[in-house]
Amino acid sequence: MKKTLFYSKVFLVAIVSVLFSCKETPTDTTPWQPLFDGETLNGWHQLGGTAVYTVRDQSIIGTTVHNTPNSFLTSDKMYGDFILELDYKVDSTMNSGIQIRSNSIPTYRDGRVHGYQVEIDPSKRAWSAGIYDESRRGWLNTMENNPEAQKAFKQNDWNHYRIEAIGDTLKTWINDVPASYLIDDKTASGFICLQVHGIHADKKEGTEIVWKNIKILTDNLDDYSKKFPLEPIITKNQLTIDEKKKGWKLLWDGKTTNGWRGAKLEEFPESGWQIEDGILSVLASGGAESTAGGDIVTTEQFGDFELTVDFKLTPGANSGIKYYVDTNINKGAGSSIGLEYQILDDALHPDAKLGNHDGSRTVSSLYDLIQADVNKPIHPIGEWNTAYIISKNNHVEHWLNGTKVLEYERKSDDYKKLVSESKYAKWPNFGELDKGGEILLQDHGDLVSFKNVKIRPIN
């Protein structure tokens, strides 16, 4: 009888243990898809440097080598919205990261991998799970204001990341601790990479970073997305961390007309322009030049500078970004006079086939003077593009979406010859202002939108 009672108690304890065990570790019913089969590198290819990637113990091993740039083991597939989870272990002397929504485009820095990176940082800085923009804008979401996430990293042990990329929202967790929360719409899709950082000659070669349990979810994401307790970092019409350090400033604050006026007015135009949801738009009015609200210019003048502007075209639209503008010239009908970064729907607007120099009225060209590279990386109509202009010591460059599309020497003999053969020949010393001029956004009677208007004066 005692023996029977003993076995009954043992059986009861076993049942209770099983029940508690099941309660503590519920089955994960998420329909994950593996990105790594545990045995081969099928589905992946390498970009960038020559670090060594191998498979061992159902894990991917990345090993450092000298004399190479950053290496990226890259997914063959591209991903837009997804939830990604993985485990990694990193040598305490290494820096690494997980690239998401990243790309390699021949015209962009000779194919250099660029895009969002979820940082792996075992240093004292402890910014693991922060978000860095590789080969573009630098740091977007650092971790010094999130001590809980900084403490969550396990040195010389396995760490777990969860990464959600849904729409313009990026969220990260490190070992189940909320880390980064970023709202940014720079890139909507791209590949996933496992990075092995380049090392200096004085660092030990052969150190390793190891990844395993790499899985992704791409369907019904709203059903699986987790709530996030932190406040988001929003980049729209804001300076990034690195931009602040380098002396950039906002030319438009995303909300008001401060810092701008009509090119032929003392104040901002009462109509013809619209500010809505952080977007500045010149409204459609029939396609004529500067006949509705009119051009707008900065209230401040600039000499040498770097300028970046995001713009979005509608079908058949025409506009422009002008620099070294002198609003005292041409106070009559038409647009104010200055050098122009052309904004145009090349496929539908007739101006693309006009101009005193072939192709000089196509998008990102120096209007009527120099044609932009025909291989320029323009995004489709209705999507955002980024214009970048730098003018320093009379050397000027136009860039489109991270690719240089033309350059010239302002005031040079070649430049003056181009002007003499253009519609600007009637304006003495066109584009040669020494002390600087206004920046202008053009009203050409078509709906065109702008945001993230930023400038860095060069002293």
VEXBA-927752 format. One line per field, with one value per residue (C-alpha): y, z, x; residue in one letter. Coordinates in Angstrom, 1 decimal, decimal comma, always signed. Layout:
N
Y	c(Y_...)
Z	c(Z_...)
X	c(X_...)
aa	c(A_...)
***
This chain:
459
Y	c(+0,0_+2,4_+1,5_+2,2_+5,6_+6,5_+5,8_+7,7_+10,8_+10,4_+10,2_+13,3_+15,3_+14,3_+15,4_+18,8_+19,3_+18,7_+21,1_+23,8_+23,2_+23,5_+26,7_+28,3_+27,5_+27,7_+26,4_+29,1_+28,8_+31,6_+30,4_+31,2_+30,5_+29,6_+31,8_+29,3_+25,5_+24,8_+23,0_+25,1_+28,8_+28,1_+31,2_+33,6_+35,2_+37,5_+41,2_+43,7_+42,3_+38,9_+37,8_+34,0_+32,6_+28,9_+26,6_+24,8_+23,1_+24,4_+28,0_+30,5_+31,5_+34,8_+35,1_+38,3_+38,8_+41,6_+44,1_+44,0_+46,3_+45,3_+41,9_+41,1_+37,6_+38,7_+37,0_+36,1_+37,4_+41,0_+41,8_+44,7_+44,2_+41,4_+40,2_+38,7_+36,8_+35,3_+34,4_+35,5_+35,3_+37,8_+38,1_+40,9_+42,7_+42,8_+45,1_+43,8_+44,2_+42,8_+44,7_+45,0_+46,7_+47,1_+47,4_+47,3_+49,5_+49,8_+53,6_+54,0_+54,0_+51,3_+48,9_+49,4_+47,9_+50,5_+50,6_+50,1_+48,1_+46,8_+47,2_+44,5_+46,3_+44,4_+47,5_+49,6_+51,9_+49,1_+50,3_+46,8_+46,8_+50,5_+51,4_+52,7_+53,7_+52,0_+54,0_+56,7_+58,9_+57,3_+56,8_+57,1_+55,5_+55,3_+53,6_+56,0_+56,9_+53,2_+51,8_+48,7_+47,7_+48,4_+46,1_+43,3_+42,4_+39,2_+39,3_+36,1_+34,4_+34,0_+37,1_+37,1_+39,8_+40,5_+43,0_+44,3_+46,3_+47,2_+50,2_+53,1_+51,7_+49,8_+48,2_+46,1_+44,0_+42,5_+39,5_+40,5_+44,0_+46,8_+48,7_+50,9_+52,5_+54,4_+55,9_+56,5_+56,0_+56,2_+52,6_+50,3_+47,0_+45,3_+42,3_+41,0_+40,8_+39,3_+41,7_+41,0_+44,3_+45,1_+45,1_+47,2_+45,7_+45,8_+43,7_+39,9_+38,1_+35,1_+36,4_+35,1_+36,1_+33,3_+33,4_+30,7_+30,2_+32,8_+32,9_+35,4_+36,1_+38,1_+37,5_+38,8_+40,8_+42,9_+39,7_+39,1_+42,6_+43,4_+46,6_+48,9_+51,0_+53,5_+56,8_+56,7_+58,6_+60,3_+61,4_+63,3_+66,9_+66,4_+66,4_+63,0_+62,6_+62,8_+65,8_+67,8_+67,0_+68,1_+71,4_+70,8_+72,8_+72,5_+74,9_+74,0_+73,0_+70,8_+72,8_+76,5_+79,0_+80,3_+81,1_+81,3_+84,1_+84,5_+85,2_+88,4_+89,0_+90,2_+87,3_+83,7_+83,4_+83,3_+80,6_+78,1_+76,2_+73,7_+72,4_+69,1_+66,2_+67,4_+67,8_+71,1_+71,0_+73,5_+73,0_+72,3_+75,4_+74,5_+74,1_+77,7_+79,1_+81,1_+82,3_+80,9_+81,1_+81,8_+80,6_+80,6_+81,5_+81,3_+84,5_+83,7_+83,7_+81,1_+81,0_+77,6_+74,9_+71,4_+71,1_+68,0_+68,0_+65,1_+65,6_+63,7_+64,2_+63,7_+62,5_+65,0_+67,5_+70,1_+72,1_+72,9_+73,7_+76,9_+78,1_+81,3_+83,1_+86,9_+87,9_+91,4_+90,1_+89,5_+91,1_+90,8_+87,7_+84,2_+82,6_+84,2_+83,7_+81,2_+77,9_+75,1_+71,5_+70,4_+68,4_+66,8_+63,8_+62,9_+60,4_+62,7_+66,3_+67,8_+69,8_+66,6_+66,8_+70,6_+72,8_+74,6_+71,6_+68,1_+66,6_+69,6_+69,9_+66,3_+65,5_+66,4_+68,2_+71,7_+73,3_+74,3_+73,9_+70,4_+67,0_+64,7_+61,2_+59,2_+56,2_+58,2_+56,2_+57,9_+56,4_+56,0_+58,9_+59,0_+57,9_+60,1_+61,0_+62,8_+65,7_+66,7_+69,7_+70,7_+73,9_+74,6_+76,9_+77,1_+73,4_+72,2_+68,7_+67,4_+64,0_+62,0_+59,2_+58,9_+59,0_+61,8_+62,7_+65,8_+68,3_+71,5_+74,5_+77,7_+80,8_+78,7_+79,4_+76,1_+77,2_+80,7_+79,2_+77,0_+80,0_+82,0_+79,2_+79,0_+80,9_+82,7_+84,5_+87,7_+87,8_+89,3_+87,1_+84,5_+82,2_+83,9_+85,5_+85,7_+86,4_+83,8_+83,9_+82,4_+78,8_+78,6_+76,0_+76,6_+76,9_+75,6_+75,0_+71,3_+69,4_+68,6_+67,9_+68,5_+67,4_+67,0_+70,3_+70,7_+72,7_+72,8_+76,1_+75,7_+78,4)
Z	c(+0,0_+0,9_-2,4_-4,4_-2,6_-3,3_-7,0_-7,1_-5,7_-8,1_-11,0_-9,8_-9,4_-13,0_-14,4_-12,5_-13,8_-17,4_-17,0_-15,6_-18,3_-21,0_-19,4_-19,3_-22,9_-25,1_-28,7_-31,2_-34,0_-36,1_-39,7_-39,9_-43,0_-42,6_-44,3_-43,6_-44,0_-41,4_-43,8_-46,8_-47,9_-50,5_-51,0_-50,1_-52,0_-51,0_-51,8_-50,8_-49,2_-49,0_-45,4_-45,2_-44,7_-43,8_-42,2_-38,9_-36,3_-38,1_-37,9_-40,4_-39,4_-40,6_-40,2_-40,5_-43,0_-43,5_-46,3_-47,3_-47,0_-45,2_-46,4_-46,7_-47,0_-48,9_-49,3_-52,9_-52,3_-51,8_-48,9_-48,2_-45,1_-42,8_-39,3_-38,9_-35,9_-35,5_-32,9_-33,0_-31,1_-31,7_-30,7_-28,1_-30,3_-33,4_-34,8_-37,1_-38,1_-39,9_-43,1_-43,9_-46,9_-48,4_-52,0_-54,3_-57,4_-60,0_-60,1_-56,3_-55,2_-57,6_-56,2_-52,6_-50,2_-48,6_-46,4_-42,9_-40,5_-37,1_-35,2_-33,4_-31,0_-28,2_-27,2_-24,1_-26,2_-26,3_-29,2_-30,2_-31,9_-32,8_-36,4_-38,7_-42,3_-44,0_-46,6_-46,6_-43,7_-40,7_-37,3_-37,2_-33,9_-31,2_-27,9_-25,2_-24,1_-23,8_-20,9_-20,5_-24,1_-23,6_-20,6_-22,4_-24,6_-23,5_-23,9_-25,4_-25,5_-27,8_-28,3_-29,9_-32,3_-33,4_-36,3_-37,6_-40,9_-41,7_-43,9_-42,8_-39,3_-38,1_-34,6_-32,9_-29,8_-28,2_-26,0_-25,8_-24,6_-26,9_-28,5_-31,5_-32,9_-36,2_-38,6_-41,9_-45,5_-47,3_-48,6_-48,9_-49,9_-50,3_-49,3_-45,9_-45,2_-42,5_-42,1_-41,3_-40,7_-42,2_-39,7_-39,4_-39,9_-36,1_-35,3_-35,1_-38,2_-38,0_-35,3_-35,8_-35,7_-35,7_-36,7_-36,4_-36,3_-39,0_-39,9_-41,5_-41,7_-44,6_-44,5_-42,2_-40,3_-38,4_-36,7_-35,3_-34,8_-31,2_-29,4_-28,6_-25,4_-26,7_-28,5_-32,2_-33,8_-36,8_-39,6_-41,8_-42,0_-39,2_-39,1_-38,5_-35,8_-38,2_-40,1_-36,8_-36,1_-39,6_-39,5_-41,7_-41,0_-42,1_-44,9_-44,3_-40,9_-42,3_-40,8_-41,6_-44,3_-42,0_-44,0_-47,3_-49,4_-52,9_-55,3_-56,3_-53,0_-49,5_-48,0_-48,8_-51,6_-50,3_-52,8_-55,2_-52,5_-49,9_-46,7_-45,5_-43,5_-43,6_-47,4_-49,3_-52,7_-55,6_-56,9_-60,5_-62,4_-66,0_-66,6_-67,1_-65,6_-62,4_-63,1_-60,0_-56,6_-58,2_-57,2_-53,6_-52,4_-49,1_-47,1_-46,6_-49,2_-49,6_-51,2_-51,1_-49,9_-49,9_-50,5_-50,4_-51,3_-51,6_-54,5_-56,0_-59,5_-60,8_-64,4_-67,0_-64,3_-64,5_-61,7_-60,6_-57,8_-58,5_-56,8_-56,9_-57,6_-57,8_-57,4_-58,5_-62,0_-64,2_-62,1_-64,9_-66,2_-65,8_-63,3_-61,3_-62,7_-61,4_-62,1_-62,1_-61,1_-63,5_-62,1_-64,9_-66,1_-68,9_-70,5_-70,8_-70,7_-74,0_-72,5_-72,2_-76,0_-76,0_-74,9_-76,5_-75,6_-76,2_-73,2_-71,0_-69,9_-68,6_-64,9_-62,7_-65,6_-65,3_-67,1_-70,7_-70,2_-69,3_-69,7_-66,7_-67,1_-69,2_-66,8_-63,8_-61,2_-61,3_-59,3_-60,9_-61,1_-57,8_-55,7_-53,8_-55,3_-53,6_-55,3_-54,0_-55,1_-53,8_-54,9_-53,5_-54,9_-58,1_-58,6_-58,8_-58,8_-59,3_-57,7_-58,0_-55,5_-54,3_-57,8_-59,3_-62,6_-63,7_-62,6_-64,0_-63,1_-62,5_-64,2_-66,3_-70,0_-70,8_-68,6_-70,2_-73,6_-72,6_-71,3_-74,5_-76,4_-74,1_-73,3_-70,5_-72,9_-72,5_-68,7_-68,0_-65,7_-65,4_-62,5_-61,3_-58,1_-55,7_-52,3_-52,9_-53,7_-52,8_-53,1_-55,2_-55,6_-58,9_-59,7_-63,3_-63,0_-62,2_-59,0_-57,5_-53,8_-51,6_-48,2_-46,2_-47,5_-45,9_-46,4_-45,1_-45,7_-46,5_-45,1)
X	c(+0,0_+2,8_+4,6_+1,4_+1,0_+4,6_+4,3_+1,0_+2,7_+5,6_+3,1_+1,3_+4,5_+5,4_+2,1_+2,3_+5,8_+4,7_+1,8_+4,0_+6,6_+4,0_+2,7_+6,2_+7,2_+4,1_+4,5_+5,4_+2,7_+4,2_+4,6_+8,3_+10,3_+14,0_+16,6_+19,4_+19,1_+21,7_+24,0_+24,8_+25,0_+22,3_+20,1_+23,0_+25,9_+28,7_+29,2_+31,8_+35,0_+36,6_+35,9_+35,4_+31,9_+31,5_+28,9_+29,7_+27,4_+24,2_+25,6_+27,0_+30,5_+32,0_+35,8_+37,8_+40,7_+43,1_+43,2_+39,5_+36,5_+33,3_+32,0_+28,3_+26,7_+23,6_+20,2_+19,4_+15,9_+14,7_+12,4_+10,1_+7,9_+9,0_+9,7_+13,1_+14,6_+18,0_+20,7_+24,3_+27,6_+30,3_+34,0_+34,3_+36,8_+34,6_+31,9_+29,2_+25,6_+22,5_+21,7_+18,0_+16,4_+19,8_+20,9_+23,9_+23,5_+26,4_+26,0_+26,1_+29,7_+30,6_+28,1_+28,8_+26,2_+24,1_+21,0_+19,7_+22,0_+21,0_+24,2_+26,1_+28,4_+30,2_+32,3_+31,8_+29,6_+27,0_+24,9_+23,8_+20,4_+20,8_+20,1_+22,8_+22,5_+25,4_+27,3_+24,6_+23,4_+25,2_+23,5_+19,7_+18,9_+21,6_+21,3_+22,8_+19,2_+18,2_+20,2_+18,0_+18,8_+22,5_+22,6_+20,7_+23,7_+25,5_+29,2_+30,8_+27,4_+24,4_+22,2_+18,8_+17,5_+14,0_+13,6_+10,3_+10,2_+6,6_+5,9_+8,1_+8,5_+11,6_+11,6_+14,3_+14,6_+17,8_+17,1_+13,4_+14,3_+12,9_+15,8_+15,3_+12,1_+12,6_+10,1_+11,9_+10,9_+14,2_+14,1_+11,1_+12,8_+16,2_+18,2_+19,3_+23,0_+25,3_+28,2_+31,8_+33,5_+36,8_+39,7_+42,8_+46,2_+46,9_+43,8_+43,9_+42,9_+40,6_+38,1_+34,6_+31,0_+28,4_+24,7_+22,0_+18,3_+17,7_+14,0_+11,6_+7,9_+6,4_+2,7_-0,1_+2,5_-0,1_-1,1_+2,4_+3,8_+4,6_+3,7_+6,6_+6,8_+9,4_+8,8_+9,8_+12,6_+11,1_+13,5_+11,1_+12,1_+14,6_+18,4_+20,0_+22,7_+25,6_+24,0_+23,9_+27,5_+28,6_+26,8_+23,7_+20,5_+16,9_+16,0_+12,3_+10,9_+8,2_+5,4_+5,5_+6,7_+9,5_+12,6_+10,9_+9,1_+7,8_+10,6_+8,9_+7,1_+8,0_+6,0_+5,2_+2,5_-1,0_-2,0_-0,4_+1,6_+0,4_+1,9_+0,3_+1,6_+5,2_+5,2_+5,6_+3,8_+3,5_+0,0_-1,0_-2,2_-2,0_+1,7_+2,7_+5,9_+5,5_+1,9_+0,1_+1,7_+5,1_+8,5_+9,6_+13,1_+15,0_+15,2_+18,9_+21,6_+24,3_+27,8_+29,5_+27,1_+25,8_+22,1_+19,8_+16,1_+13,7_+11,2_+8,3_+6,9_+3,4_+2,9_+4,2_+5,3_+8,0_+9,8_+13,3_+15,7_+17,7_+20,8_+22,8_+19,5_+19,4_+15,8_+16,6_+17,1_+14,0_+11,3_+8,8_+7,0_+8,6_+10,8_+13,6_+17,1_+19,6_+21,4_+18,9_+18,8_+16,0_+13,1_+11,1_+9,1_+11,4_+9,0_+6,0_+7,1_+8,2_+11,0_+13,0_+13,6_+14,3_+17,2_+20,1_+22,3_+21,2_+19,4_+20,0_+16,4_+16,1_+15,8_+18,9_+20,6_+22,0_+19,0_+19,7_+23,5_+24,7_+22,9_+22,9_+24,3_+21,8_+22,3_+21,1_+19,1_+15,7_+12,8_+9,4_+6,9_+5,0_+8,0_+10,5_+13,9_+16,8_+18,6_+22,0_+24,0_+27,4_+29,2_+32,7_+35,3_+33,2_+33,3_+29,7_+28,2_+24,7_+23,8_+20,6_+19,7_+23,3_+24,9_+26,9_+25,3_+27,3_+29,9_+31,3_+33,4_+31,4_+32,9_+35,3_+35,8_+33,9_+31,1_+30,9_+30,8_+27,8_+26,0_+26,7_+25,0_+21,9_+18,8_+20,8_+23,1_+21,2_+21,9_+25,4_+27,5_+24,8_+25,3_+28,5_+27,5_+30,4_+28,7_+26,0_+22,3_+19,0_+17,8_+14,6_+11,9_+10,1_+6,4_+6,0_+2,3_+2,5_+2,0_+5,5_+6,2_+9,3_+10,5_+13,7_+15,1_+18,5_+21,7_+25,2_+27,0_+30,7_+32,9)
aa	c(M_K_K_T_L_F_Y_S_K_V_F_L_V_A_I_V_S_V_L_F_S_C_K_E_T_P_T_D_T_T_P_W_Q_P_L_F_D_G_E_T_L_N_G_W_H_Q_L_G_G_T_A_V_Y_T_V_R_D_Q_S_I_I_G_T_T_V_H_N_T_P_N_S_F_L_T_S_D_K_M_Y_G_D_F_I_L_E_L_D_Y_K_V_D_S_T_M_N_S_G_I_Q_I_R_S_N_S_I_P_T_Y_R_D_G_R_V_H_G_Y_Q_V_E_I_D_P_S_K_R_A_W_S_A_G_I_Y_D_E_S_R_R_G_W_L_N_T_M_E_N_N_P_E_A_Q_K_A_F_K_Q_N_D_W_N_H_Y_R_I_E_A_I_G_D_T_L_K_T_W_I_N_D_V_P_A_S_Y_L_I_D_D_K_T_A_S_G_F_I_C_L_Q_V_H_G_I_H_A_D_K_K_E_G_T_E_I_V_W_K_N_I_K_I_L_T_D_N_L_D_D_Y_S_K_K_F_P_L_E_P_I_I_T_K_N_Q_L_T_I_D_E_K_K_K_G_W_K_L_L_W_D_G_K_T_T_N_G_W_R_G_A_K_L_E_E_F_P_E_S_G_W_Q_I_E_D_G_I_L_S_V_L_A_S_G_G_A_E_S_T_A_G_G_D_I_V_T_T_E_Q_F_G_D_F_E_L_T_V_D_F_K_L_T_P_G_A_N_S_G_I_K_Y_Y_V_D_T_N_I_N_K_G_A_G_S_S_I_G_L_E_Y_Q_I_L_D_D_A_L_H_P_D_A_K_L_G_N_H_D_G_S_R_T_V_S_S_L_Y_D_L_I_Q_A_D_V_N_K_P_I_H_P_I_G_E_W_N_T_A_Y_I_I_S_K_N_N_H_V_E_H_W_L_N_G_T_K_V_L_E_Y_E_R_K_S_D_D_Y_K_K_L_V_S_E_S_K_Y_A_K_W_P_N_F_G_E_L_D_K_G_G_E_I_L_L_Q_D_H_G_D_L_V_S_F_K_N_V_K_I_R_P_I_N)
***
